[in-house]
Amino acid sequence: MKVLFFGSLSDIAGKTEFDLNHIQSTDQLKEKLFDKHPELARHSFLIAINKKVYTGNCILKEEDVVALLPPFSGG
């Protein structure tokens, strides 16, 4: 699956996207990301799967595109 980082989250990860395999849920994804980039655990963000925002733990498929979205404001 492709994981996309936006805003300050891309600064923490050091990239805007990368591919991951064998991730079955959003909870497992967060665990993997927090292991690799511990600072991500201190930031709040939404998870969008295939352009739809989800809350709670969701099942993921290999072909999904997952975006990590930091808080944002607009006007």
ZIPETA-V640599 format. One record per residue. PHI is phi in whole degrees, 0 to 359 (NA if undefined). Layout:
phi = (PHI;PHI)
This chain:
phi = (NA;263;246;250;247;236;57;297;294;290;295;294;284;79;197;263;199;199;255;230;236;63;256;259;207;292;297;294;299;299;302;297;294;292;295;282;227;306;296;300;295;269;244;269;199;263;246;250;243;53;72;237;282;235;241;77;278;232;285;245;243;303;273;291;248;250;245;260;246;287;302;218;226;212;213)
